[in-house]
Amino acid sequence: MQAIQLTKQVLSGDSPLTILHDVTFQVEAGESLAIVGASGSGKSTLLGLLAGLDVPSSGNVLLHGADLFALDEDGRARLRGELAGFVFQSFQLLPALNALENVMLPLELAGAKDARQRAEVSLQQVGLSARAHHLPKHLSGGEQQRVALARAFVTRPKILFADEPTGNLDAATGAQVIELMLELNRAQGTTLILVTHDESLAGRCGKQLRLAAGRVVV
């Protein structure tokens, strides 16, 4: 993945407010990158642009050779479906589906015939086989985030985007989730890009990109 002079401006009243200024960097396949910085530094905005969930004011992103912003919104969505997985701070599990069904969902949407079998293997990898038939409300926060990890990795994405994945977890549980995420990252060769304010987590990643007021700090 390559970000090239990414800039994002929004209107604040009558004047433009620049959230990101000319952000340029490259991440090789299979690497892990932590995007760090204080609250309001532009971390989540940058992650949204890298995933094609938002459009920059200028600049570009190359995702596995594809020019992300040469595609329309549907094209970007298709590319995300083919290449990317997501893990969020708020887990984003569907409350009416049990753990297994939540993990099966992206496979079913992609038309996979072996969705149940692959989802069972993915839940086993995160140590939750015994909780497969529990609804999210009956799982702890750490268990919910492990289900979210199983769902993110079950499609064997080329790249995983994680936005504050331990933000709603206590320190010990967060450390377990991060260990698991990095282990899956290594095992599958997935490129990992995560936003975090946790310096110890950032230090576990192969690279760090530090933002301050929307600019890369060298």
Buried (B, 14 or more C-beta within 10 A) or exposed (E): BBBBEBBBBEEEEEEEEBBBBBBEBEBEEBBBBBBBBEEEBBBBBBBBBBBBBEEBBEBBBBBBEBEBBEBEEEBBEEBBEEBBBBBBBEBEBEEEBBBBBBBBBBBEEEEBEEBBEBBBBBBEBBEBEEBBEBBBEEBEBBBBBBBBBBBBBBBEBBBBBBBBBBBBBEEEBBBBBBEBBBEBBEEBEBBBBBBBBBEEBBEBBBBBBBBEBBBBEE
